[in-house]
Amino acid sequence: MSIWGKIVGGAAGFALGGPLGVLLGLAAGHAADVAIDSISGRVPGADGTKQIAFTTAVIVLGAKMAKADGVVTRDEVDAFKQVFRVPPNEMKGVARLFDLAKKDHRGFEAYARQLAKMFADNPAILEQVLDALFHIAKADNQYHPGERAFLNEVAKIFGLDATEFRRIEAKHTVQPKDDPYAILGLAPEASGDEIKTRYRTLIREHHPDRLVAQGMPKEFVDQATAEMAKINAAYDAIEKERAEG
């Protein structure tokens, strides 16, 4: 069975537990059984369940992100479809989960905390979640203050400080040619050694091969490749600027 079949079929909820498992159970019509399982609060291992949790969390947080500015637009729904290439035969089930998450009385915090716990040892994957949410936030060509507040709070739950949030935000709101330092999360007065160290750290942490090793969906491996290109472009722009200066 594909990952989408496991998610929309609800079977994955038994393995996940926690709020994500409960929501999957609700979508499949057996929330009571999943809720009992979630009492243990157990965190699944790297047996494929993490990939399901990752994907489900993006669906859930994406649905709540789309409401952050007070209205869910068609652009934001279409953006969600762009983030995930869902097979046509599974789209109805995924849409059901998306709609259920929008109506769910729980806040986004519980879902973000569960994901943060699962990927505490791999912040680059948590950053990929934020990247997907930024994509949804910008889909209607507006970056609403409510969306920024939502993303900032998710980043805090993920353990990312204000500097890291600004760096991630810059990847989506700033072009390397305009402010390459913001893309790397550095001040313009940073030394050459600081720039090289930060660049190498970002490349290591966000290399697509790391996501492949974690079994993440192909969509996010492709996204990481695009982000690597932006990091490289920012570093090249700084190198060129300093060589000419």
C-alpha positions in Angstrom: 0.0 0.0 0.0 1.3 3.5 -0.9 1.9 6.1 1.8 -1.3 7.9 0.6 -3.3 4.8 1.0 -2.1 4.3 4.5 -2.8 8.0 5.4 -6.3 8.2 4.0 -7.2 4.7 5.0 -6.5 5.5 8.6 -4.3 2.5 9.3 -1.3 4.8 10.0 -3.1 6.4 12.9 -2.7 3.3 15.1 1.1 3.5 14.7 1.3 7.2 15.2 -0.7 7.8 18.3 -0.9 11.4 19.7 -3.0 14.1 18.1 -1.9 13.2 14.5 -3.1 9.6 15.1 -6.4 10.8 16.5 -7.1 13.0 13.5 -6.2 10.1 11.1 -8.6 8.0 13.0 -11.4 10.5 12.8 -10.8 10.8 9.0 -11.2 7.0 8.8 -14.1 6.7 11.2 -12.4 4.9 14.1 -11.2 7.7 16.3 -12.0 5.9 19.5 -9.5 3.1 18.9 -6.7 5.5 17.9 -7.4 7.8 20.8 -6.9 4.9 23.2 -3.6 4.1 21.5 -2.5 7.7 21.8 -2.7 7.7 25.6 0.8 6.1 25.6 2.2 9.1 23.9 4.7 6.9 22.2 6.9 8.1 19.4 7.3 5.7 16.4 10.7 4.8 15.2 12.3 5.2 11.8 10.3 2.4 10.3 8.4 4.3 7.7 6.0 5.7 10.3 8.1 8.9 10.5 7.4 9.5 6.8 3.7 9.1 7.3 3.8 11.4 10.4 5.8 14.0 8.4 3.4 14.0 5.5 0.3 14.0 7.7 1.6 16.9 9.8 2.2 19.0 6.7 -1.4 18.3 5.6 -2.8 19.3 9.0 -0.6 22.3 9.6 -1.1 23.3 6.0 -4.9 23.3 6.5 -4.5 25.4 9.6 -2.0 27.7 7.9 -4.5 28.3 5.1 -6.9 29.7 7.8 -4.4 31.9 9.5 -5.4 35.0 7.5 -9.1 34.4 8.3 -10.1 32.8 4.9 -9.2 29.7 2.9 -8.7 30.7 -0.8 -8.7 28.5 -3.8 -5.1 29.6 -4.4 -4.1 28.2 -1.0 -5.8 24.9 -1.7 -4.1 24.7 -5.0 -0.8 25.5 -3.4 -1.3 22.5 -1.1 -1.8 20.3 -4.2 1.5 21.7 -5.6 3.4 20.8 -2.4 2.2 17.2 -2.7 1.7 15.3 -5.9 -1.2 13.2 -4.7 -2.4 10.4 -7.0 -5.9 11.3 -8.4 -7.5 8.2 -6.8 -6.3 9.3 -3.4 -7.1 13.0 -3.7 -10.6 12.7 -2.3 -9.3 11.1 0.9 -6.5 13.6 1.3 -9.0 16.4 0.8 -11.2 14.9 3.5 -8.3 15.0 5.9 -7.5 18.6 4.9 -11.0 19.7 5.5 -11.3 17.8 8.8 -8.1 19.5 10.0 -9.6 22.9 9.1 -12.6 22.2 11.3 -10.7 20.5 14.1 -11.2 22.3 17.4 -7.6 21.6 18.5 -5.0 24.3 17.9 -2.1 23.7 15.6 0.3 23.6 18.6 -0.4 20.0 19.6 0.4 18.8 16.1 3.6 20.9 15.8 4.8 19.6 19.2 4.3 16.0 18.2 6.3 16.6 15.0 9.0 18.5 16.9 9.4 15.6 19.2 9.7 13.1 16.4 12.4 15.1 14.5 14.2 16.7 17.4 17.4 15.2 16.1 16.9 16.5 12.6 16.0 20.2 12.5 16.5 20.4 8.8 13.4 18.2 8.3 11.4 20.5 10.5 12.7 23.4 8.4 11.3 21.6 5.3 7.9 21.7 7.0 8.1 25.4 7.4 9.2 25.8 3.8 6.0 24.0 2.7 3.9 26.2 4.9 5.5 29.3 3.5 4.6 28.1 0.0 1.0 27.8 1.1 1.1 31.2 2.8 2.4 33.0 -0.3 0.0 31.2 -2.7 -2.5 34.1 -2.9 0.4 36.6 -3.4 0.0 38.0 0.1 2.0 37.4 3.2 -0.6 38.2 5.9 0.5 39.2 9.4 -1.6 36.4 10.7 0.3 33.9 8.6 3.6 35.3 9.8 2.5 35.0 13.4 1.4 31.4 12.7 4.7 30.4 11.1 6.8 32.2 13.8 5.0 30.2 16.5 5.5 26.9 14.7 9.2 27.8 14.4 9.4 28.4 18.2 7.7 25.0 18.9 10.2 23.4 16.5 13.0 24.9 18.6 14.2 27.5 16.1 15.2 30.9 17.4 14.3 34.3 16.0 17.5 34.4 13.9 16.8 31.1 12.3 13.2 32.1 11.6 14.3 35.3 9.9 16.8 33.2 7.8 14.0 30.8 6.7 11.6 33.6 6.0 14.2 35.3 3.9 14.5 32.3 1.7 10.9 32.9 0.7 10.7 36.7 0.7 14.2 37.8 -0.4 16.2 37.1 -3.6 19.9 36.2 -3.2 20.8 39.1 -5.5 19.0 41.6 -3.2 20.2 40.4 0.2 22.4 37.2 0.1 23.3 37.7 3.7 19.7 37.3 4.8 19.5 34.0 2.9 22.5 32.7 4.9 21.2 34.3 8.2 24.3 36.5 8.6 25.0 40.2 9.1 26.7 42.1 6.2 29.8 42.6 8.5 30.3 38.9 9.0 33.9 37.7 8.4 35.0 35.5 5.6 35.4 32.6 8.0 32.0 33.1 9.4 30.5 33.1 5.9 32.2 29.9 4.9 31.3 28.2 8.1 27.7 29.1 7.8 27.5 28.1 4.2 29.1 24.7 4.8 26.8 24.1 7.7 23.7 24.9 5.7 24.8 22.8 2.7 25.4 19.9 5.0 22.2 20.2 6.9 20.0 20.7 3.8 21.6 18.3 1.4 18.8 16.3 -0.4 20.6 13.1 0.3 19.8 13.5 4.0 16.1 13.6 3.3 16.4 10.6 1.1 18.1 8.7 3.9 15.2 9.7 6.2 12.7 8.4 3.7 11.0 11.7 3.1 8.6 12.2 0.2 10.1 13.0 -3.2 8.4 16.4 -3.2 10.5 17.5 -0.3 13.7 16.1 -1.7 13.0 18.2 -4.8 12.2 21.2 -2.6 15.5 20.7 -0.7 17.3 20.7 -4.1 15.8 24.1 -4.9 16.7 25.5 -1.5 20.3 24.3 -1.9 20.4 26.2 -5.2 19.3 29.4 -3.4 21.9 28.9 -0.7 24.6 28.4 -3.3 23.4 31.5 -5.2 23.6 33.6 -2.1 27.1 32.4 -1.2 28.3 33.1 -4.8 26.8 36.6 -4.7 28.7 37.4 -1.5 31.9 36.0 -2.9 31.5 38.1 -6.0 30.7 41.2 -4.0 33.7 40.9 -1.8 36.0 40.1 -4.7 34.9 43.2 -6.5 35.0 45.3 -3.4 
